[in-house]
């Protein structure tokens, strides 16, 4: 008997996933719960296990291909009998009914009678980029035009005509000396997310410096007393940010444009941007306000290790309300971080270094650090953002106000 395994719903709002890597191949004998394939969604990369034991008859979809939830991924022979009938490599999508009339925002098509199938978000994107959707062939289900179709059309339109390209000089190679790597997987997801953030959220960045001398001294003393400790500065930053968010809840919100409301979040779920071999991801520390400095340190360590090893769980990447990003000792002087949309704020943390500063009319050496706060100006005005950051700084400059245990 041939069992067809279909891509399950693996996350809230997830309608499709990209095949990153096959872990099986036709002819393999697999056991129940054995990982079969790595699939990337907008939320995370997950390994999908087999629900049955048997022999792999077919794997459907190439690495890098995007498949929709409900599409058949693997065909497994579960009782030793051959498959009942020969299969196509890709399941046929269900026929979609044409809309009764084009949306009000669309002009009637003049190029034949073909109906344009696209979501409202894709139509809005096309209008913003002055793209006539009737000129595109959709690659989605039932000929639906996707965001990727619009982006590819724009890129092709921007390329110079081959006739106008300069001819290579005599003796020169027509092929450029370059190497290409696929733009897909996590790198493409990061790119798509950042483009959306910049398109929809008008950013501004406010930068201020911090005298981190007392913070450095406190952490140094603690690690001297606890040599095995992995305590970093990040838990102090998280705790200070939470205190700032309590006082200025607009920074712990999202803007629901469809309903025209600002949603103030009652949970403090702090995302911490983490670099991996595949690219940047943002694990989330849930209910950071309920954790001590040491508990936050343990959670940061756990999430960092799982991120580096590619074992991060989907649950640990959801429901963030505010993000912190840091490059540690490579943190530079300042930056303009891009908001982790649909959040409205992100805090960039820069390196701590000794500098001469003036205190009480005298030049002294202090441990100084810069913070860069990027905000969505639709929700947070400049004065509110500055007041929030100064609240965060007040705790960092007086870390004794924060509980270490």
C-alpha positions, 0 to 999 in steps of 0.5 A: 500500500502506498502512503502519501505524506503531505506537507503538514501545517507546521506553524501559525499562518504558514501556507508554504515551505521551502525544501532545504535538504532531503534526508532520504531518497527513493529505495530507503527503508525508513522507520517511524519518526525518522527525519525525512526532510528539512523544510524552511518556512517564514518562521524556522527550519524544521526537520519533518519525521515520517509518521510510518515505517516502510520503503520510500517510493518517491520524494517529490520536489527538488531542494530549493523548491517551494511547496504548499501545505497539503502537497504530497512530499513523500510516497512510502510503501507501508506493507510491501505492495507496489504502488497502485499507479504511476504518479506524476512528479508534482501533484496537480493544483486544484482548479481555482474559480475565477473572480466574478469581477475584478477588484475596484482597484484594478482597471479592466484588462485590455490584453485578452480576457485572462483574469489576474489571480493575486492576493491583495498584498501582491496587488498593492505591491504591484501598484507601488512598483507600477507593474501591470499584473496582466503582463505576468505569468503566475507561478503560484497555485492555479496561476496565482501571481506571487510576490516573487513573480513581481520581483522577478519582473521588476529585476528583468525590466531593470536589466539593460537590453542585450543590444545596448550592452557594450561588446567585449574588447578584442581578446577579452572573454565574454563570460565574466570572471565570477562565482554565483551562489544560490539566493534561497533558504534562510538568506532569502527569508532574511532578505524578504523580511528586511525588505518588508520592514523597510517598505512598511515601517518608516525608520528612525534611529536614536543613538546615545552613549552609556557609562558602563563602568559599574556594569563591567565591575559588577560582572567582573566581581561576579565571575571572579566569585563564580569562575564557571559562570558564563554570565555576559552583559546581555542579560543585564541589557534584556532586564534593562530593556524590560524596565524601559518597556514597562514605562513606555509600552508603545515600544512593546507593540505592533501596528495593525493597519488593517484594523487601524489599531496599535496593539500593546503587548502585555508579555515581554518577549525579547528577541536576541539576534543570533548569527549562524552559519546560514544567516541571522535568526532571532530566538525569543526569550519568553516572559523575560520580565519573570526571569532573574539575571541568572535565569536570563543568562541560562536562557541566552546560553541555551538559545545560542547553542541551539541556534549555532547547531541548527537545533532551534525550535519553531516555538523559540522563534515566535511571538517576539515583542522587541529585539536586541541585536549585538555584535559583541566586541565587533559592535562598532561605534553605531548602527541603524538596525532594521526593525524586526517587523512587525515589531516597532523597535530594535536596540543595537548594542555596541562594544564596550571600550575604555575612553577618556571622559570628563567627570566633575571637571576632571578627565577620567577613564571609563568603560563607555558603550553606545546604543542605537535604537531604531523605531517605527515612527508611525507608532513611536515619536522621537521624544518617547524613544529618547525617554525610553532609551534613557530609562534603559541607560539609567539601569545599565549605569546603576546595575545594582538596581537589577536583581542578579539572583 
